[in-house]
Amino acid sequence: MPLTVTIPDTVVDKCKQIAPDKTNIESFVIEAVSNYADELKERKDDPFFKFIENAKMSNKENLTDISENHDKYLY
């Protein structure tokens, strides 16, 4: 499906800096977005991230010690 997206010059410059030499920037951006979407999909199925999402929806106060006690909440 054709899709036109305007990408700020600063983002294009970042892509050019990290893309391999002689890489088509359009192809690079498509691959980067695809990889990012795959990563988000994997996170969606991860129990840790599910817990965080559920906690955010139920009660934000419960998140105050998550960095210290995340194992306790997962298992």
PDB file of N, CA, C and O in Angstrom:
ATOM      1  N   MET A   1       0.838  -1.166   0.000  1.00  0.00           N
ATOM      2  CA  MET A   1       0.000   0.000   0.000  1.00  0.00           C
ATOM      3  C   MET A   1       0.894   1.244   0.000  1.00  0.00           C
ATOM      4  O   MET A   1       1.740   1.399   0.881  1.00  0.00           O
ATOM      5  N   PRO A   2       0.715   2.097  -0.949  1.00  0.00           N
ATOM      6  CA  PRO A   2       1.502   3.336  -0.967  1.00  0.00           C
ATOM      7  C   PRO A   2       1.098   4.239   0.202  1.00  0.00           C
ATOM      8  O   PRO A   2      -0.084   4.400   0.506  1.00  0.00           O
ATOM      9  N   LEU A   3       2.100   4.814   0.838  1.00  0.00           N
ATOM     10  CA  LEU A   3       1.872   5.707   1.978  1.00  0.00           C
ATOM     11  C   LEU A   3       2.916   6.808   1.918  1.00  0.00           C
ATOM     12  O   LEU A   3       4.114   6.543   1.812  1.00  0.00           O
ATOM     13  N   THR A   4       2.455   8.028   1.985  1.00  0.00           N
ATOM     14  CA  THR A   4       3.377   9.161   1.967  1.00  0.00           C
ATOM     15  C   THR A   4       3.482   9.717   3.377  1.00  0.00           C
ATOM     16  O   THR A   4       2.478  10.063   3.999  1.00  0.00           O
ATOM     17  N   VAL A   5       4.706   9.797   3.868  1.00  0.00           N
ATOM     18  CA  VAL A   5       4.966  10.320   5.206  1.00  0.00           C
ATOM     19  C   VAL A   5       6.070  11.357   5.092  1.00  0.00           C
ATOM     20  O   VAL A   5       7.095  11.123   4.452  1.00  0.00           O
ATOM     21  N   THR A   6       5.854  12.492   5.711  1.00  0.00           N
ATOM     22  CA  THR A   6       6.894  13.519   5.738  1.00  0.00           C
ATOM     23  C   THR A   6       7.763  13.278   6.968  1.00  0.00           C
ATOM     24  O   THR A   6       7.280  13.297   8.100  1.00  0.00           O
ATOM     25  N   ILE A   7       9.033  13.054   6.730  1.00  0.00           N
ATOM     26  CA  ILE A   7       9.979  12.787   7.811  1.00  0.00           C
ATOM     27  C   ILE A   7      10.857  14.026   7.980  1.00  0.00           C
ATOM     28  O   ILE A   7      11.447  14.510   7.014  1.00  0.00           O
ATOM     29  N   PRO A   8      10.941  14.535   9.207  1.00  0.00           N
ATOM     30  CA  PRO A   8      11.763  15.735   9.431  1.00  0.00           C
ATOM     31  C   PRO A   8      13.219  15.512   9.007  1.00  0.00           C
ATOM     32  O   PRO A   8      13.749  14.405   9.105  1.00  0.00           O
ATOM     33  N   ASP A   9      13.837  16.568   8.543  1.00  0.00           N
ATOM     34  CA  ASP A   9      15.232  16.494   8.096  1.00  0.00           C
ATOM     35  C   ASP A   9      16.156  15.945   9.181  1.00  0.00           C
ATOM     36  O   ASP A   9      17.115  15.234   8.881  1.00  0.00           O
ATOM     37  N   THR A  10      15.869  16.275  10.441  1.00  0.00           N
ATOM     38  CA  THR A  10      16.726  15.791  11.526  1.00  0.00           C
ATOM     39  C   THR A  10      16.685  14.269  11.622  1.00  0.00           C
ATOM     40  O   THR A  10      17.698  13.635  11.915  1.00  0.00           O
ATOM     41  N   VAL A  11      15.516  13.687  11.375  1.00  0.00           N
ATOM     42  CA  VAL A  11      15.386  12.229  11.420  1.00  0.00           C
ATOM     43  C   VAL A  11      16.075  11.596  10.213  1.00  0.00           C
ATOM     44  O   VAL A  11      16.735  10.565  10.338  1.00  0.00           O
ATOM     45  N   VAL A  12      15.921  12.209   9.059  1.00  0.00           N
ATOM     46  CA  VAL A  12      16.596  11.709   7.854  1.00  0.00           C
ATOM     47  C   VAL A  12      18.110  11.760   8.057  1.00  0.00           C
ATOM     48  O   VAL A  12      18.821  10.828   7.681  1.00  0.00           O
ATOM     49  N   ASP A  13      18.594  12.834   8.642  1.00  0.00           N
ATOM     50  CA  ASP A  13      20.033  12.954   8.910  1.00  0.00           C
ATOM     51  C   ASP A  13      20.513  11.850   9.850  1.00  0.00           C
ATOM     52  O   ASP A  13      21.576  11.268   9.631  1.00  0.00           O
ATOM     53  N   LYS A  14      19.736  11.559  10.895  1.00  0.00           N
ATOM     54  CA  LYS A  14      20.099  10.475  11.812  1.00  0.00           C
ATOM     55  C   LYS A  14      20.165   9.139  11.067  1.00  0.00           C
ATOM     56  O   LYS A  14      21.076   8.339  11.281  1.00  0.00           O
ATOM     57  N   CYS A  15      19.197   8.918  10.201  1.00  0.00           N
ATOM     58  CA  CYS A  15      19.179   7.672   9.423  1.00  0.00           C
ATOM     59  C   CYS A  15      20.402   7.582   8.519  1.00  0.00           C
ATOM     60  O   CYS A  15      21.017   6.522   8.406  1.00  0.00           O
ATOM     61  N   LYS A  16      20.749   8.673   7.885  1.00  0.00           N
ATOM     62  CA  LYS A  16      21.915   8.680   7.009  1.00  0.00           C
ATOM     63  C   LYS A  16      23.202   8.401   7.782  1.00  0.00           C
ATOM     64  O   LYS A  16      24.127   7.779   7.259  1.00  0.00           O
ATOM     65  N   GLN A  17      23.253   8.862   9.018  1.00  0.00           N
ATOM     66  CA  GLN A  17      24.449   8.653   9.842  1.00  0.00           C
ATOM     67  C   GLN A  17      24.633   7.192  10.232  1.00  0.00           C
ATOM     68  O   GLN A  17      25.764   6.718  10.343  1.00  0.00           O
ATOM     69  N   ILE A  18      23.530   6.472  10.440  1.00  0.00           N
ATOM     70  CA  ILE A  18      23.656   5.095  10.923  1.00  0.00           C
ATOM     71  C   ILE A  18      23.439   4.038   9.845  1.00  0.00           C
ATOM     72  O   ILE A  18      23.733   2.862  10.063  1.00  0.00           O
ATOM     73  N   ALA A  19      22.932   4.440   8.700  1.00  0.00           N
ATOM     74  CA  ALA A  19      22.706   3.474   7.616  1.00  0.00           C
ATOM     75  C   ALA A  19      24.036   3.065   6.992  1.00  0.00           C
ATOM     76  O   ALA A  19      24.957   3.875   6.897  1.00  0.00           O
ATOM     77  N   PRO A  20      24.135   1.806   6.567  1.00  0.00           N
ATOM     78  CA  PRO A  20      25.349   1.385   5.858  1.00  0.00           C
ATOM     79  C   PRO A  20      25.564   2.225   4.589  1.00  0.00           C
ATOM     80  O   PRO A  20      24.613   2.759   4.019  1.00  0.00           O
ATOM     81  N   ASP A  21      26.815   2.332   4.164  1.00  0.00           N
ATOM     82  CA  ASP A  21      27.127   3.097   2.949  1.00  0.00           C
ATOM     83  C   ASP A  21      26.310   2.594   1.766  1.00  0.00           C
ATOM     84  O   ASP A  21      26.036   1.401   1.638  1.00  0.00           O
ATOM     85  N   LYS A  22      25.931   3.529   0.910  1.00  0.00           N
ATOM     86  CA  LYS A  22      25.208   3.248  -0.327  1.00  0.00           C
ATOM     87  C   LYS A  22      23.835   2.605  -0.087  1.00  0.00           C
ATOM     88  O   LYS A  22      23.298   1.932  -0.967  1.00  0.00           O
ATOM     89  N   THR A  23      23.272   2.818   1.112  1.00  0.00           N
ATOM     90  CA  THR A  23      21.941   2.303   1.419  1.00  0.00           C
ATOM     91  C   THR A  23      20.896   3.311   0.983  1.00  0.00           C
ATOM     92  O   THR A  23      21.045   4.512   1.210  1.00  0.00           O
ATOM     93  N   ASN A  24      19.846   2.821   0.359  1.00  0.00           N
ATOM     94  CA  ASN A  24      18.720   3.655  -0.009  1.00  0.00           C
ATOM     95  C   ASN A  24      17.990   4.030   1.285  1.00  0.00           C
ATOM     96  O   ASN A  24      17.549   3.148   2.022  1.00  0.00           O
ATOM     97  N   ILE A  25      17.861   5.324   1.563  1.00  0.00           N
ATOM     98  CA  ILE A  25      17.282   5.779   2.826  1.00  0.00           C
ATOM     99  C   ILE A  25      15.827   5.330   2.950  1.00  0.00           C
ATOM    100  O   ILE A  25      15.382   4.984   4.045  1.00  0.00           O
ATOM    101  N   GLU A  26      15.092   5.331   1.860  1.00  0.00           N
ATOM    102  CA  GLU A  26      13.699   4.877   1.913  1.00  0.00           C
ATOM    103  C   GLU A  26      13.627   3.423   2.386  1.00  0.00           C
ATOM    104  O   GLU A  26      12.808   3.083   3.239  1.00  0.00           O
ATOM    105  N   SER A  27      14.477   2.581   1.834  1.00  0.00           N
ATOM    106  CA  SER A  27      14.511   1.174   2.251  1.00  0.00           C
ATOM    107  C   SER A  27      14.947   1.049   3.703  1.00  0.00           C
ATOM    108  O   SER A  27      14.424   0.217   4.445  1.00  0.00           O
ATOM    109  N   PHE A  28      15.892   1.863   4.101  1.00  0.00           N
ATOM    110  CA  PHE A  28      16.377   1.835   5.474  1.00  0.00           C
ATOM    111  C   PHE A  28      15.268   2.204   6.458  1.00  0.00           C
ATOM    112  O   PHE A  28      15.114   1.555   7.493  1.00  0.00           O
ATOM    113  N   VAL A  29      14.504   3.233   6.140  1.00  0.00           N
ATOM    114  CA  VAL A  29      13.417   3.671   7.008  1.00  0.00           C
ATOM    115  C   VAL A  29      12.333   2.590   7.084  1.00  0.00           C
ATOM    116  O   VAL A  29      11.813   2.317   8.165  1.00  0.00           O
ATOM    117  N   ILE A  30      11.994   1.982   5.962  1.00  0.00           N
ATOM    118  CA  ILE A  30      11.001   0.907   5.948  1.00  0.00           C
ATOM    119  C   ILE A  30      11.453  -0.244   6.838  1.00  0.00           C
ATOM    120  O   ILE A  30      10.660  -0.780   7.612  1.00  0.00           O
ATOM    121  N   GLU A  31      12.715  -0.622   6.731  1.00  0.00           N
ATOM    122  CA  GLU A  31      13.249  -1.711   7.559  1.00  0.00           C
ATOM    123  C   GLU A  31      13.244  -1.325   9.042  1.00  0.00           C
ATOM    124  O   GLU A  31      12.902  -2.139   9.900  1.00  0.00           O
ATOM    125  N   ALA A  32      13.621  -0.091   9.333  1.00  0.00           N
ATOM    126  CA  ALA A  32      13.658   0.366  10.727  1.00  0.00           C
ATOM    127  C   ALA A  32      12.255   0.362  11.343  1.00  0.00           C
ATOM    128  O   ALA A  32      12.083  -0.073  12.481  1.00  0.00           O
ATOM    129  N   VAL A  33      11.273   0.834  10.615  1.00  0.00           N
ATOM    130  CA  VAL A  33       9.897   0.855  11.119  1.00  0.00           C
ATOM    131  C   VAL A  33       9.393  -0.570  11.307  1.00  0.00           C
ATOM    132  O   VAL A  33       8.728  -0.869  12.299  1.00  0.00           O
ATOM    133  N   SER A  34       9.703  -1.441  10.369  1.00  0.00           N
ATOM    134  CA  SER A  34       9.290  -2.839  10.473  1.00  0.00           C
ATOM    135  C   SER A  34       9.913  -3.505  11.697  1.00  0.00           C
ATOM    136  O   SER A  34       9.234  -4.218  12.435  1.00  0.00           O
ATOM    137  N   ASN A  35      11.202  -3.272  11.907  1.00  0.00           N
ATOM    138  CA  ASN A  35      11.885  -3.839  13.082  1.00  0.00           C
ATOM    139  C   ASN A  35      11.297  -3.302  14.379  1.00  0.00           C
ATOM    140  O   ASN A  35      11.137  -4.043  15.348  1.00  0.00           O
ATOM    141  N   TYR A  36      10.981  -2.030  14.395  1.00  0.00           N
ATOM    142  CA  TYR A  36      10.397  -1.419  15.584  1.00  0.00           C
ATOM    143  C   TYR A  36       9.011  -2.016  15.867  1.00  0.00           C
ATOM    144  O   TYR A  36       8.678  -2.301  17.017  1.00  0.00           O
ATOM    145  N   ALA A  37       8.216  -2.202  14.823  1.00  0.00           N
ATOM    146  CA  ALA A  37       6.888  -2.805  14.992  1.00  0.00           C
ATOM    147  C   ALA A  37       7.017  -4.227  15.534  1.00  0.00           C
ATOM    148  O   ALA A  37       6.242  -4.628  16.402  1.00  0.00           O
ATOM    149  N   ASP A  38       7.986  -4.990  15.033  1.00  0.00           N
ATOM    150  CA  ASP A  38       8.216  -6.347  15.546  1.00  0.00           C
ATOM    151  C   ASP A  38       8.577  -6.317  17.025  1.00  0.00           C
ATOM    152  O   ASP A  38       8.102  -7.139  17.808  1.00  0.00           O
ATOM    153  N   GLU A  39       9.426  -5.357  17.401  1.00  0.00           N
ATOM    154  CA  GLU A  39       9.850  -5.231  18.794  1.00  0.00           C
ATOM    155  C   GLU A  39       8.663  -4.892  19.699  1.00  0.00           C
ATOM    156  O   GLU A  39       8.535  -5.444  20.791  1.00  0.00           O
ATOM    157  N   LEU A  40       7.804  -3.991  19.244  1.00  0.00           N
ATOM    158  CA  LEU A  40       6.625  -3.635  20.034  1.00  0.00           C
ATOM    159  C   LEU A  40       5.684  -4.823  20.188  1.00  0.00           C
ATOM    160  O   LEU A  40       5.082  -5.014  21.245  1.00  0.00           O
ATOM    161  N   LYS A  41       5.561  -5.614  19.134  1.00  0.00           N
ATOM    162  CA  LYS A  41       4.706  -6.802  19.192  1.00  0.00           C
ATOM    163  C   LYS A  41       5.258  -7.792  20.217  1.00  0.00           C
ATOM    164  O   LYS A  41       4.493  -8.366  20.992  1.00  0.00           O
ATOM    165  N   GLU A  42       6.566  -7.997  20.230  1.00  0.00           N
ATOM    166  CA  GLU A  42       7.181  -8.893  21.202  1.00  0.00           C
ATOM    167  C   GLU A  42       6.962  -8.390  22.625  1.00  0.00           C
ATOM    168  O   GLU A  42       6.680  -9.176  23.530  1.00  0.00           O
ATOM    169  N   ARG A  43       7.092  -7.088  22.820  1.00  0.00           N
ATOM    170  CA  ARG A  43       6.881  -6.509  24.148  1.00  0.00           C
ATOM    171  C   ARG A  43       5.446  -6.708  24.609  1.00  0.00           C
ATOM    172  O   ARG A  43       5.186  -6.932  25.791  1.00  0.00           O
ATOM    173  N   LYS A  44       4.517  -6.622  23.662  1.00  0.00           N
ATOM    174  CA  LYS A  44       3.103  -6.767  23.998  1.00  0.00           C
ATOM    175  C   LYS A  44       2.825  -8.136  24.615  1.00  0.00           C
ATOM    176  O   LYS A  44       1.936  -8.268  25.457  1.00  0.00           O
ATOM    177  N   ASP A  45       3.574  -9.146  24.204  1.00  0.00           N
ATOM    178  CA  ASP A  45       3.389 -10.504  24.712  1.00  0.00           C
ATOM    179  C   ASP A  45       4.257 -10.807  25.931  1.00  0.00           C
ATOM    180  O   ASP A  45       4.128 -11.881  26.519  1.00  0.00           O
ATOM    181  N   ASP A  46       5.130  -9.894  26.318  1.00  0.00           N
ATOM    182  CA  ASP A  46       6.040 -10.105  27.434  1.00  0.00           C
ATOM    183  C   ASP A  46       5.298  -9.904  28.759  1.00  0.00           C
ATOM    184  O   ASP A  46       4.645  -8.877  28.940  1.00  0.00           O
ATOM    185  N   PRO A  47       5.384 -10.863  29.688  1.00  0.00           N
ATOM    186  CA  PRO A  47       4.656 -10.745  30.953  1.00  0.00           C
ATOM    187  C   PRO A  47       4.999  -9.489  31.754  1.00  0.00           C
ATOM    188  O   PRO A  47       4.133  -8.908  32.407  1.00  0.00           O
ATOM    189  N   PHE A  48       6.256  -9.077  31.700  1.00  0.00           N
ATOM    190  CA  PHE A  48       6.662  -7.887  32.442  1.00  0.00           C
ATOM    191  C   PHE A  48       5.928  -6.657  31.923  1.00  0.00           C
ATOM    192  O   PHE A  48       5.392  -5.874  32.707  1.00  0.00           O
ATOM    193  N   PHE A  49       5.905  -6.485  30.605  1.00  0.00           N
ATOM    194  CA  PHE A  49       5.243  -5.315  30.037  1.00  0.00           C
ATOM    195  C   PHE A  49       3.725  -5.404  30.186  1.00  0.00           C
ATOM    196  O   PHE A  49       3.060  -4.376  30.318  1.00  0.00           O
ATOM    197  N   LYS A  50       3.164  -6.627  30.167  1.00  0.00           N
ATOM    198  CA  LYS A  50       1.732  -6.792  30.423  1.00  0.00           C
ATOM    199  C   LYS A  50       1.407  -6.324  31.839  1.00  0.00           C
ATOM    200  O   LYS A  50       0.403  -5.648  32.066  1.00  0.00           O
ATOM    201  N   PHE A  51       2.266  -6.690  32.785  1.00  0.00           N
ATOM    202  CA  PHE A  51       2.039  -6.274  34.168  1.00  0.00           C
ATOM    203  C   PHE A  51       2.031  -4.751  34.269  1.00  0.00           C
ATOM    204  O   PHE A  51       1.153  -4.173  34.910  1.00  0.00           O
ATOM    205  N   ILE A  52       2.988  -4.116  33.650  1.00  0.00           N
ATOM    206  CA  ILE A  52       3.072  -2.652  33.715  1.00  0.00           C
ATOM    207  C   ILE A  52       1.813  -2.024  33.128  1.00  0.00           C
ATOM    208  O   ILE A  52       1.247  -1.104  33.719  1.00  0.00           O
ATOM    209  N   GLU A  53       1.375  -2.509  31.978  1.00  0.00           N
ATOM    210  CA  GLU A  53       0.174  -1.956  31.360  1.00  0.00           C
ATOM    211  C   GLU A  53      -1.037  -2.146  32.261  1.00  0.00           C
ATOM    212  O   GLU A  53      -1.831  -1.222  32.438  1.00  0.00           O
ATOM    213  N   ASN A  54      -1.186  -3.344  32.833  1.00  0.00           N
ATOM    214  CA  ASN A  54      -2.317  -3.609  33.717  1.00  0.00           C
ATOM    215  C   ASN A  54      -2.260  -2.728  34.954  1.00  0.00           C
ATOM    216  O   ASN A  54      -3.288  -2.221  35.404  1.00  0.00           O
ATOM    217  N   ALA A  55      -1.081  -2.545  35.500  1.00  0.00           N
ATOM    218  CA  ALA A  55      -0.929  -1.709  36.693  1.00  0.00           C
ATOM    219  C   ALA A  55      -1.250  -0.255  36.376  1.00  0.00           C
ATOM    220  O   ALA A  55      -1.871   0.434  37.186  1.00  0.00           O
ATOM    221  N   LYS A  56      -0.840   0.209  35.224  1.00  0.00           N
ATOM    222  CA  LYS A  56      -1.128   1.592  34.837  1.00  0.00           C
ATOM    223  C   LYS A  56      -2.632   1.810  34.750  1.00  0.00           C
ATOM    224  O   LYS A  56      -3.142   2.854  35.157  1.00  0.00           O
ATOM    225  N   MET A  57      -3.335   0.821  34.216  1.00  0.00           N
ATOM    226  CA  MET A  57      -4.774   0.965  34.032  1.00  0.00           C
ATOM    227  C   MET A  57      -5.523   0.852  35.357  1.00  0.00           C
ATOM    228  O   MET A  57      -6.572   1.475  35.522  1.00  0.00           O
ATOM    229  N   SER A  58      -5.010   0.075  36.295  1.00  0.00           N
ATOM    230  CA  SER A  58      -5.754  -0.155  37.525  1.00  0.00           C
ATOM    231  C   SER A  58      -5.441   0.870  38.615  1.00  0.00           C
ATOM    232  O   SER A  58      -6.352   1.396  39.254  1.00  0.00           O
ATOM    233  N   ASN A  59      -4.142   1.155  38.831  1.00  0.00           N
ATOM    234  CA  ASN A  59      -3.804   2.033  39.950  1.00  0.00           C
ATOM    235  C   ASN A  59      -2.359   2.501  39.811  1.00  0.00           C
ATOM    236  O   ASN A  59      -1.431   1.720  40.019  1.00  0.00           O
ATOM    237  N   LYS A  60      -2.167   3.740  39.469  1.00  0.00           N
ATOM    238  CA  LYS A  60      -0.816   4.253  39.238  1.00  0.00           C
ATOM    239  C   LYS A  60       0.044   4.246  40.497  1.00  0.00           C
ATOM    240  O   LYS A  60       1.267   4.167  40.388  1.00  0.00           O
ATOM    241  N   GLU A  61      -0.545   4.326  41.675  1.00  0.00           N
ATOM    242  CA  GLU A  61       0.243   4.342  42.911  1.00  0.00           C
ATOM    243  C   GLU A  61       1.016   3.040  43.099  1.00  0.00           C
ATOM    244  O   GLU A  61       2.058   3.033  43.755  1.00  0.00           O
ATOM    245  N   ASN A  62       0.528   1.951  42.539  1.00  0.00           N
ATOM    246  CA  ASN A  62       1.189   0.658  42.691  1.00  0.00           C
ATOM    247  C   ASN A  62       2.522   0.583  41.956  1.00  0.00           C
ATOM    248  O   ASN A  62       3.282  -0.363  42.161  1.00  0.00           O
ATOM    249  N   LEU A  63       2.816   1.550  41.116  1.00  0.00           N
ATOM    250  CA  LEU A  63       4.038   1.503  40.321  1.00  0.00           C
ATOM    251  C   LEU A  63       5.241   2.134  41.019  1.00  0.00           C
ATOM    252  O   LEU A  63       6.325   2.164  40.436  1.00  0.00           O
ATOM    253  N   THR A  64       5.095   2.624  42.213  1.00  0.00           N
ATOM    254  CA  THR A  64       6.191   3.362  42.836  1.00  0.00           C
ATOM    255  C   THR A  64       7.403   2.508  43.139  1.00  0.00           C
ATOM    256  O   THR A  64       8.516   3.033  43.171  1.00  0.00           O
ATOM    257  N   ASP A  65       7.235   1.203  43.366  1.00  0.00           N
ATOM    258  CA  ASP A  65       8.380   0.360  43.709  1.00  0.00           C
ATOM    259  C   ASP A  65       8.665  -0.706  42.658  1.00  0.00           C
ATOM    260  O   ASP A  65       9.350  -1.688  42.943  1.00  0.00           O
ATOM    261  N   ILE A  66       8.147  -0.523  41.450  1.00  0.00           N
ATOM    262  CA  ILE A  66       8.277  -1.567  40.432  1.00  0.00           C
ATOM    263  C   ILE A  66       9.728  -1.825  40.037  1.00  0.00           C
ATOM    264  O   ILE A  66      10.080  -2.960  39.717  1.00  0.00           O
ATOM    265  N   SER A  67      10.575  -0.799  40.054  1.00  0.00           N
ATOM    266  CA  SER A  67      11.969  -1.038  39.667  1.00  0.00           C
ATOM    267  C   SER A  67      12.691  -1.909  40.692  1.00  0.00           C
ATOM    268  O   SER A  67      13.623  -2.633  40.342  1.00  0.00           O
ATOM    269  N   GLU A  68      12.272  -1.846  41.937  1.00  0.00           N
ATOM    270  CA  GLU A  68      12.907  -2.645  42.985  1.00  0.00           C
ATOM    271  C   GLU A  68      12.279  -4.029  43.140  1.00  0.00           C
ATOM    272  O   GLU A  68      12.967  -4.991  43.483  1.00  0.00           O
ATOM    273  N   ASN A  69      10.979  -4.129  42.889  1.00  0.00           N
ATOM    274  CA  ASN A  69      10.259  -5.370  43.193  1.00  0.00           C
ATOM    275  C   ASN A  69       9.625  -6.036  41.970  1.00  0.00           C
ATOM    276  O   ASN A  69       8.663  -6.792  42.114  1.00  0.00           O
ATOM    277  N   HIS A  70      10.148  -5.769  40.774  1.00  0.00           N
ATOM    278  CA  HIS A  70       9.495  -6.318  39.581  1.00  0.00           C
ATOM    279  C   HIS A  70       9.451  -7.843  39.581  1.00  0.00           C
ATOM    280  O   HIS A  70       8.482  -8.417  39.086  1.00  0.00           O
ATOM    281  N   ASP A  71      10.468  -8.521  40.120  1.00  0.00           N
ATOM    282  CA  ASP A  71      10.437  -9.991  40.167  1.00  0.00           C
ATOM    283  C   ASP A  71       9.279 -10.482  41.035  1.00  0.00           C
ATOM    284  O   ASP A  71       8.610 -11.458  40.698  1.00  0.00           O
ATOM    285  N   LYS A  72       9.055  -9.809  42.136  1.00  0.00           N
ATOM    286  CA  LYS A  72       7.965 -10.183  43.046  1.00  0.00           C
ATOM    287  C   LYS A  72       6.613 -10.093  42.321  1.00  0.00           C
ATOM    288  O   LYS A  72       5.749 -10.950  42.506  1.00  0.00           O
ATOM    289  N   TYR A  73       6.437  -9.060  41.503  1.00  0.00           N
ATOM    290  CA  TYR A  73       5.172  -8.864  40.814  1.00  0.00           C
ATOM    291  C   TYR A  73       4.978  -9.850  39.669  1.00  0.00           C
ATOM    292  O   TYR A  73       3.844 -10.187  39.328  1.00  0.00           O
ATOM    293  N   LEU A  74       6.064 -10.312  39.076  1.00  0.00           N
ATOM    294  CA  LEU A  74       5.961 -11.224  37.930  1.00  0.00           C
ATOM    295  C   LEU A  74       5.727 -12.676  38.347  1.00  0.00           C
ATOM    296  O   LEU A  74       5.060 -13.424  37.632  1.00  0.00           O
ATOM    297  N   TYR A  75       6.259 -13.071  39.474  1.00  0.00           N
ATOM    298  CA  TYR A  75       6.218 -14.489  39.820  1.00  0.00           C
ATOM    299  C   TYR A  75       5.387 -14.781  41.038  1.00  0.00           C
ATOM    300  O   TYR A  75       5.267 -15.938  41.440  1.00  0.00           O
TER     301      TYR A  75
END
